[in-house]
Amino acid sequence: MRELSPREQAELDRRRAGFDAFLNERMPVLADFAEALELKSPQLIVADPERYLPSIDAFMMNQVVEADDRVWIVTRLGYFIGEVLVQRLGGCWLLNEIPASRYFLRYVVGQFTRIRNPNAMVDPFEVASAFVSTPPTRNLASLVAEVEMGLRAA
């Protein structure tokens, strides 16, 4: 493994220090999202994200996401996609500390117990950003299934 530059080491230290806050933020952010969409029992979205996938998928299908709303929706969808994958595949959120990795210094989901490759990981915020960038009539359920298949094949 290569040695980190001082700048990379400082960023790694910063991301490590912020990881707990990042994790703690996901539950209220997702509950707020479910509440904003007027979904039933919004506080359960982290415990059972799969239950909310059809409703969020239907909401997002024809949404036009304006530039001012992009960060807000990508953040919520990233947390949501991550939670769905964590629960489907028995994984967890982590900070990628592998310098040669595509996801170095990003908060990702990985360490999946229900797939062959224990090193497979994905950045759900990158997935969410790509999803929001696609034209309306997008399908979140299909995208999550596609990401899951990719992780299983990795």
C-alpha positions as CSV (number, residue, x, y, z in Angstrom):
1,M,0.0,0.0,0.0
2,R,1.4,3.4,-0.9
3,E,2.1,6.1,1.6
4,L,-0.4,8.9,1.8
5,S,0.5,12.5,1.0
6,P,0.1,14.9,3.9
7,R,-3.0,16.3,2.2
8,E,-4.5,12.9,1.8
9,Q,-3.7,12.0,5.4
10,A,-5.3,15.2,6.6
11,E,-8.4,14.5,4.6
12,L,-8.5,10.9,5.9
13,D,-8.2,12.1,9.5
14,R,-11.0,14.6,8.8
15,R,-13.3,12.0,7.3
16,R,-12.6,9.6,10.1
17,A,-13.5,12.3,12.7
18,G,-16.7,13.0,10.8
19,F,-17.9,9.4,10.3
20,D,-20.0,9.1,13.5
21,A,-21.8,12.4,12.7
22,F,-22.4,11.1,9.2
23,L,-23.9,7.9,10.5
24,N,-26.0,9.6,13.1
25,E,-27.3,12.1,10.5
26,R,-28.8,9.4,8.3
27,M,-31.8,8.5,10.5
28,P,-33.2,12.0,11.0
29,V,-32.4,12.9,7.4
30,L,-34.3,9.9,6.1
31,A,-37.2,10.3,8.6
32,D,-37.5,13.9,7.4
33,F,-37.5,12.8,3.8
34,A,-40.2,10.2,4.5
35,E,-42.2,12.8,6.4
36,A,-41.8,15.3,3.5
37,L,-43.2,12.7,1.2
38,E,-46.1,12.1,3.6
39,L,-45.2,8.4,4.0
40,K,-46.6,6.4,6.8
41,S,-44.4,5.9,9.9
42,P,-41.5,8.0,8.6
43,Q,-39.3,7.1,11.6
44,L,-39.2,3.4,10.4
45,I,-37.5,4.2,7.1
46,V,-34.0,3.2,8.4
47,A,-35.3,0.1,10.1
48,D,-37.2,-1.1,7.0
49,P,-36.1,0.9,3.9
50,E,-37.4,-1.8,1.5
51,R,-40.9,-1.0,2.6
52,Y,-40.5,2.6,1.4
53,L,-38.8,1.8,-2.0
54,P,-42.1,1.7,-4.0
55,S,-43.3,5.0,-2.7
56,I,-40.0,6.8,-3.2
57,D,-39.7,5.2,-6.6
58,A,-43.1,6.5,-7.6
59,F,-42.4,9.9,-6.2
60,M,-39.1,10.2,-8.1
61,M,-40.2,8.7,-11.4
62,N,-41.3,11.9,-13.0
63,Q,-39.6,14.5,-10.8
64,V,-37.6,17.3,-12.4
65,V,-34.8,18.1,-10.0
66,E,-33.8,21.7,-10.1
67,A,-30.2,22.7,-9.5
68,D,-31.2,24.3,-6.1
69,D,-32.8,21.0,-5.0
70,R,-30.1,18.6,-6.2
71,V,-27.9,18.4,-3.1
72,W,-31.0,18.0,-0.9
73,I,-32.4,15.1,-2.9
74,V,-29.1,13.4,-3.7
75,T,-28.2,13.3,0.0
76,R,-31.5,11.7,0.9
77,L,-31.5,9.3,-1.9
78,G,-27.9,8.4,-1.2
79,Y,-28.7,7.6,2.4
80,F,-31.8,5.7,1.3
81,I,-30.0,3.6,-1.4
82,G,-27.2,2.8,1.1
83,E,-29.7,1.6,3.7
84,V,-31.5,-0.6,1.2
85,L,-28.3,-2.2,0.1
86,V,-27.0,-2.6,3.7
87,Q,-30.1,-4.5,4.7
88,R,-30.5,-6.5,1.5
89,L,-26.9,-7.7,1.5
90,G,-26.0,-7.6,5.2
91,G,-23.4,-4.8,4.9
92,C,-22.5,-1.6,6.7
93,W,-21.5,1.9,6.2
94,L,-17.7,2.6,6.2
95,L,-15.1,5.0,5.2
96,N,-13.0,3.7,2.3
97,E,-9.4,4.0,3.4
98,I,-7.9,2.1,0.4
99,P,-5.8,4.6,-1.5
100,A,-5.8,2.7,-4.8
101,S,-9.6,2.3,-4.7
102,R,-12.1,4.2,-6.8
103,Y,-14.0,5.2,-3.6
104,F,-10.9,6.3,-1.6
105,L,-12.0,8.8,1.2
106,R,-15.7,8.3,0.5
107,Y,-18.4,7.0,2.8
108,V,-19.6,3.8,1.2
109,V,-21.5,0.7,1.9
110,G,-19.7,-2.6,1.9
111,Q,-18.5,-5.5,4.0
112,F,-21.5,-7.4,2.7
113,T,-22.1,-10.8,4.3
114,R,-24.6,-12.1,1.7
115,I,-22.4,-11.8,-1.4
116,R,-19.2,-13.7,-2.4
117,N,-16.8,-10.8,-2.6
118,P,-16.3,-9.3,0.9
119,N,-14.4,-6.4,-0.6
120,A,-17.2,-5.3,-2.9
121,M,-18.5,-1.8,-2.1
122,V,-20.4,1.1,-3.6
123,D,-20.8,4.8,-3.1
124,P,-24.6,5.2,-2.8
125,F,-24.3,9.0,-3.2
126,E,-22.6,8.5,-6.6
127,V,-25.5,6.2,-7.5
128,A,-28.0,8.8,-6.3
129,S,-26.3,11.5,-8.3
130,A,-26.4,9.5,-11.5
131,F,-30.0,8.6,-10.8
132,V,-31.0,12.3,-10.4
133,S,-29.1,13.1,-13.5
134,T,-31.2,10.8,-15.6
135,P,-34.3,12.1,-17.3
136,P,-37.7,11.7,-15.7
137,T,-39.4,8.3,-16.0
138,R,-36.4,7.0,-14.1
139,N,-36.9,3.8,-12.0
140,L,-35.2,3.7,-8.6
141,A,-36.2,0.1,-7.8
142,S,-34.6,-1.1,-11.1
143,L,-31.5,1.0,-10.4
144,V,-31.1,-0.5,-6.9
145,A,-31.6,-4.0,-8.3
146,E,-28.9,-3.3,-10.9
147,V,-26.5,-2.1,-8.3
148,E,-27.2,-5.1,-6.2
149,M,-26.5,-7.4,-9.2
150,G,-23.3,-5.6,-9.8
151,L,-22.2,-6.1,-6.2
152,R,-23.2,-9.8,-6.4
153,A,-21.1,-10.2,-9.6
154,A,-18.1,-8.4,-8.3
